[in-house]
Amino acid sequence: MRVVLCIFTVVLFALSSTSYARPSSCEDCHKKVTPGIVKDFNRGKMSRRLTCKSCHGSAHKSAKDAHKAKLPTIKTCQRCHKKQVKQYMSGKHYLGLLPVVAFPNFAHKQPKAFIAGQKGCNGCHNLGIYDEKVRHAVEYRKYYKYGMDCQNCHTRHAFSVKEAREPEACNSCHTGFDHAQWEMWFHSKHGAAYVTDRKAHRGPTCQDCHMPNGDHRVMTAWGFLALRLPEKDKEWLGYRLTILKALGVLDANGKPTKRLEIVKKANLARLDEASWKKERERMIAVCKKCHSETFARENLKNADLMIKAADKIFAEAIEIVKDLYKDGIIPKKTNQATWPYPDLLNFYEVDTPIEEILYNMFMDYRMKTYQAAFHIMPDYTTWYGYAKLKEALVEIKKEAERMRREHTAK
């Protein structure tokens, strides 16, 4: 009899562990309407302590008032995860929305579905909560019904820590054209060492390097634009000033513009030596877990120099296009941030093939040159980055000659 009771107890426990941990009236309906959501929630740890009302409120009671259901924001998560939210809000992911909404000349030219519908840039750049002082931010955020920060890594409704610790969690945003970090890491020796034996965890994942010990603060020494000031290398400083003018951060005379404030708010570049060194030392500390300090510093220094090599080519291309503006061969745009430099923050919303080539140099080839260097993927640095920069410069020179001939013929 005792054996039968023991077996019955084990079976009962097994069944209860797969059923709904904290049943609620919401689940009675949603098991039929959205069964996948109910299953996801109940396979996560939060289902043991929370119910649907904990995050969605209690105003929604039937299909007729579904619009009354609150959708969680980062503040919802903050009630239980204060430490992680504080870390997250000190990093660059939290600032993800700002670069898009801060440049309306680009954003306003896109289809509504592309930005507000999150089918384009804002499919990833849906992060961050801002006050009314930031132009357009509240307006845009208001319509980001499904743009809750934490769920981008801890996919709703399971909000799995295990899932968020895997490199695939980073894949959907850090891939492709202008930030192919996933491909770079996956094809690197780091990636190969990890994916061939995940249990051994021999190679580092994205999280190991950028979120050591589970720190939700994500930041890099160079920032997204791979730009820093001041710069002791005078040759490199010259290249960088040209790029900053084309970004509209500096005017044609090298004086700061209003865009510098946006760069500061979005933390897109390092604007003092101390902040750059601080982030570099944080990464060195991570590298030292597997490598000697000498190796780590030399490797990162060589990656730095690949930025310089890319900047040299890119700055030359900018100057060529600048001269076409200066000579009236390319008409000045009304929203041009600096004159006579091209405005790189128009991205692909430009009028001539030569400007499209310059855009590709900026957002694709230059990015891959230095990003792959830091992610230990020489093939991407070479054939998808540096070589493409050189090829594009040849095309720009040739196109500029053609444009000047046609302009003179008029």
C-alpha positions in Angstrom: 0.0 0.0 0.0 2.8 2.4 0.9 4.5 1.7 -2.5 1.2 2.5 -4.3 0.9 5.7 -2.3 4.5 6.7 -3.1 4.0 6.1 -6.8 0.7 8.1 -6.7 2.5 11.0 -4.9 5.3 11.0 -7.5 2.8 11.0 -10.4 0.7 13.7 -8.8 3.9 15.9 -8.3 4.9 15.4 -11.9 1.5 16.4 -13.1 1.3 19.5 -10.9 4.8 20.7 -12.0 3.6 20.9 -15.6 0.2 22.5 -14.8 -0.5 26.1 -14.0 1.3 27.0 -10.8 -0.9 29.9 -9.8 -4.2 29.5 -11.6 -6.2 32.7 -12.3 -9.4 33.6 -14.1 -7.2 35.0 -16.9 -5.9 31.6 -17.8 -9.4 30.1 -18.1 -9.9 32.3 -21.2 -6.4 32.6 -22.5 -5.8 28.8 -22.5 -8.3 28.9 -25.4 -7.5 32.2 -27.0 -3.7 32.4 -26.6 -2.6 28.9 -25.3 1.1 29.5 -26.3 1.3 32.5 -24.0 -0.2 30.6 -21.1 2.3 27.7 -21.7 5.2 30.1 -21.9 4.3 31.9 -18.7 3.8 28.7 -16.8 7.2 27.2 -17.9 8.9 30.3 -16.4 9.9 30.9 -12.7 7.7 34.0 -12.4 4.5 31.9 -12.7 5.3 30.5 -9.2 4.9 34.0 -7.6 3.0 36.1 -10.0 -0.3 36.0 -11.9 -1.3 37.8 -15.1 -2.6 40.7 -13.0 0.9 41.4 -11.6 2.1 42.8 -14.9 -1.2 43.5 -16.8 -3.4 44.9 -14.1 -7.0 43.9 -13.3 -9.0 46.3 -15.5 -9.2 43.8 -18.4 -11.9 41.2 -17.6 -13.3 40.1 -20.9 -12.7 40.1 -24.7 -14.7 43.4 -24.9 -12.3 45.3 -22.8 -8.9 43.8 -23.9 -7.6 47.3 -24.6 -7.6 47.9 -20.8 -4.9 45.4 -20.2 -1.7 47.2 -19.2 1.4 46.2 -21.1 4.5 46.1 -18.9 7.4 48.5 -19.1 10.8 48.5 -17.6 9.2 50.0 -14.5 7.1 46.9 -14.1 10.2 44.8 -14.0 11.9 47.3 -11.7 9.5 46.4 -8.8 11.3 43.0 -8.4 14.6 43.5 -10.3 15.9 46.8 -9.1 19.6 45.8 -9.4 19.3 44.6 -13.0 17.2 47.6 -14.1 19.8 50.0 -12.5 22.6 48.3 -14.4 20.6 48.2 -17.6 19.7 51.9 -17.4 23.4 52.8 -17.1 24.3 51.0 -20.4 23.8 51.7 -24.1 20.9 49.3 -24.7 18.7 51.6 -22.6 19.5 54.4 -25.0 18.5 52.4 -28.1 15.4 54.5 -29.0 17.2 57.9 -28.9 19.3 57.6 -32.1 16.2 57.0 -34.2 13.8 59.5 -32.8 16.5 62.2 -32.5 17.0 62.4 -36.2 13.5 63.0 -37.6 14.8 64.0 -41.0 15.5 60.4 -41.6 12.8 58.8 -39.5 9.9 60.9 -40.9 10.7 59.7 -44.5 10.1 56.1 -43.6 6.8 54.2 -43.8 4.8 54.3 -40.5 5.2 50.5 -40.3 8.9 50.8 -40.6 9.3 53.0 -37.5 6.1 53.0 -35.4 5.2 49.5 -36.5 8.6 48.2 -35.7 9.1 46.5 -39.0 12.3 48.4 -39.7 14.8 50.3 -37.5 12.5 50.3 -34.5 12.1 46.5 -34.5 15.4 46.7 -32.5 15.6 50.4 -31.6 12.5 50.2 -29.4 14.4 50.6 -26.2 14.5 53.4 -23.7 12.2 55.7 -21.8 12.7 59.5 -22.0 11.3 62.6 -20.6 9.6 65.4 -22.5 12.8 67.3 -22.9 13.8 64.9 -25.7 12.2 65.9 -28.9 9.6 63.4 -30.3 10.6 60.7 -27.8 7.4 60.7 -25.7 5.4 60.9 -28.9 7.1 57.9 -30.4 7.2 55.9 -27.1 3.4 56.4 -26.7 2.8 54.2 -29.7 5.4 51.6 -28.8 2.7 49.3 -27.4 4.9 46.2 -27.5 8.3 47.9 -27.1 9.2 46.8 -23.6 12.9 46.7 -22.9 13.6 43.6 -20.9 11.6 41.3 -23.1 14.0 41.8 -26.0 16.4 39.4 -24.3 14.1 37.6 -21.8 11.4 36.8 -24.4 7.9 37.1 -23.1 6.1 35.3 -21.4 8.6 32.8 -20.1 11.2 35.6 -19.5 13.8 32.9 -19.3 17.2 33.6 -17.8 18.6 30.5 -19.5 17.5 31.8 -22.9 18.9 35.3 -22.3 22.3 33.8 -21.4 22.7 32.1 -24.8 24.3 34.1 -27.6 21.3 33.4 -29.8 19.4 35.9 -27.7 21.6 38.6 -29.2 21.2 37.4 -32.8 18.0 39.1 -33.8 19.4 42.6 -33.3 23.2 42.2 -33.7 23.2 40.8 -37.2 23.5 41.8 -40.8 24.3 45.1 -42.5 25.7 47.6 -40.0 26.3 45.4 -37.0 27.0 41.8 -37.9 28.5 40.9 -34.5 26.6 37.6 -34.4 28.1 36.4 -37.7 31.5 37.6 -36.7 31.4 35.9 -33.3 29.8 32.7 -34.6 32.5 32.2 -37.2 35.4 33.2 -34.9 37.4 30.8 -32.9 35.6 32.1 -29.8 32.2 31.0 -31.4 33.5 27.7 -32.7 34.9 26.8 -29.3 31.6 27.5 -27.6 29.1 26.0 -30.1 31.0 22.7 -30.5 30.8 22.1 -26.8 28.3 24.3 -25.0 28.5 22.3 -21.7 32.3 22.9 -21.5 31.8 26.6 -22.3 35.3 26.8 -23.6 34.7 29.9 -25.8 33.2 33.1 -24.6 29.7 34.2 -25.5 28.4 37.7 -26.1 27.2 37.8 -22.5 30.6 36.6 -21.1 32.4 39.6 -22.6 29.7 42.3 -22.6 27.7 41.3 -19.5 30.3 39.7 -17.2 28.9 38.1 -14.0 25.4 38.9 -15.3 25.9 42.7 -15.2 23.1 44.2 -17.3 25.2 47.3 -18.1 26.4 47.0 -21.7 29.0 49.5 -22.9 32.1 49.5 -25.1 35.2 51.7 -25.2 34.6 53.0 -28.7 30.8 53.3 -28.7 28.6 52.6 -31.8 30.4 55.1 -34.0 34.0 54.2 -33.1 34.8 57.8 -32.5 36.5 59.5 -29.5 37.8 62.9 -28.5 40.4 64.0 -27.7 42.9 62.1 -29.9 46.6 62.3 -29.3 47.4 60.8 -32.7 47.3 64.0 -34.9 47.1 62.1 -38.2 44.1 60.1 -36.9 42.5 63.2 -35.4 42.4 64.8 -38.8 40.5 61.8 -40.2 38.2 61.9 -37.3 37.4 65.6 -37.5 36.4 65.1 -41.2 34.0 62.3 -40.1 32.5 64.3 -37.3 31.8 67.2 -39.7 30.0 64.7 -42.0 28.0 63.5 -39.1 27.0 67.1 -38.4 28.5 67.0 -34.9 31.0 69.6 -35.8 30.4 72.4 -38.3 32.7 73.2 -41.3 35.0 75.2 -39.0 35.3 72.4 -36.4 32.9 74.0 -33.9 30.3 71.8 -32.0 26.7 71.8 -33.3 23.5 71.0 -31.6 23.9 67.4 -32.7 26.8 67.0 -30.2 24.2 67.1 -27.5 22.4 64.1 -29.1 25.6 62.2 -29.3 26.2 62.9 -25.6 22.7 61.8 -24.6 22.8 58.6 -26.7 26.4 57.9 -25.5 27.4 57.2 -29.1 31.0 58.2 -28.8 33.6 58.7 -26.1 34.2 62.4 -25.5 36.8 62.3 -22.8 39.9 60.2 -22.3 38.9 58.9 -18.9 35.7 57.4 -20.0 37.4 55.6 -22.9 40.1 54.2 -20.7 37.6 53.1 -18.1 35.7 51.0 -20.6 38.9 49.6 -22.1 40.1 48.4 -18.7 36.8 46.7 -18.0 37.2 44.7 -21.2 40.9 43.9 -20.4 39.7 42.5 -17.1 37.3 40.2 -19.0 40.0 39.1 -21.5 42.4 38.3 -18.7 40.1 35.5 -17.6 41.4 33.5 -20.6 44.4 35.4 -22.0 47.5 37.0 -20.7 47.2 40.8 -20.2 50.0 41.4 -22.8 48.1 39.4 -25.4 44.8 41.1 -24.6 46.2 44.6 -24.8 48.1 44.0 -28.1 45.0 42.4 -29.7 42.7 45.3 -28.8 45.4 47.8 -29.8 45.5 46.2 -33.3 41.8 46.4 -33.5 42.0 50.1 -32.6 44.4 50.6 -35.5 42.0 49.0 -37.9 39.6 51.8 -37.0 42.3 54.3 -38.0 43.0 52.4 -41.3 39.3 52.5 -42.1 39.0 56.2 -41.1 41.8 57.2 -43.4 40.0 55.8 -46.4 36.5 57.0 -45.3 37.8 60.6 -44.6 39.3 60.8 -48.1 35.9 59.7 -49.6 34.1 62.3 -47.5 36.4 65.1 -48.7 35.8 64.1 -52.4 32.0 64.3 -51.9 32.4 67.5 -49.9 34.2 69.2 -52.8 31.3 68.2 -55.1 28.9 70.1 -52.7 31.3 73.0 -52.4 31.5 73.4 -56.2 27.7 73.2 -56.6 27.8 69.9 -58.5 25.6 68.3 -55.8 22.9 70.7 -54.6 22.8 71.6 -51.0 20.0 70.0 -49.1 17.7 72.1 -46.8 18.4 69.9 -43.8 22.1 69.8 -44.2 23.7 70.0 -40.8 27.0 71.3 -41.9 28.1 73.0 -45.1 29.6 72.0 -47.4 30.0 68.5 -45.9 27.5 65.7 -46.8 25.1 64.7 -44.0 25.8 61.1 -43.2 22.7 61.0 -41.0 20.5 61.1 -44.0 21.6 57.5 -44.4 20.3 56.2 -47.7 17.8 59.1 -48.2 20.1 60.8 -50.7 19.9 61.9 -54.3 23.0 60.7 -56.1 24.8 57.4 -56.6 28.0 58.8 -55.1 26.2 59.6 -51.8 24.8 56.1 -51.7 28.4 54.7 -52.0 29.5 57.0 -49.2 26.5 55.8 -47.1 27.6 52.2 -47.6 31.1 53.0 -46.6 29.8 54.5 -43.4 27.2 52.1 -42.3 28.5 48.8 -43.8 32.2 48.6 -44.7 33.7 50.8 -42.0 31.5 49.1 -39.4 32.6 45.6 -40.4 36.2 46.6 -40.6 36.5 47.5 -37.0 33.7 45.4 -35.4 35.2 42.2 -36.9 38.6 43.2 -35.7 37.3 43.3 -32.1 35.3 40.1 -32.6 38.3 38.1 -33.8 37.1 37.5 -37.3 39.8 38.4 -39.8 37.8 37.4 -42.9 35.0 39.9 -42.2 37.6 42.6 -41.4 39.2 42.0 -44.8 36.7 41.0 -47.4 33.5 42.5 -46.0 35.2 45.6 -44.5 38.6 46.9 -45.4 38.7 45.6 -49.0 35.2 47.0 -49.6 36.2 50.4 -48.3 39.1 50.5 -50.8 36.8 49.3 -53.6 34.2 52.0 -52.7 36.9 54.7 -52.7 37.9 53.8 -56.3 34.2 54.0 -57.3 33.8 57.4 -55.6 36.8 58.8 -57.4 35.6 57.6 -60.7 32.1 58.8 -60.1 33.3 62.2 -59.0 35.3 62.6 -62.2 32.3 61.7 -64.3 30.1 64.2 -62.4 32.6 67.0 -62.9 32.9 66.3 -66.6 29.1 66.4 -67.0 28.9 69.6 -64.9 31.6 71.3 -67.0 29.8 70.2 -70.2 26.7 72.1 -69.2 
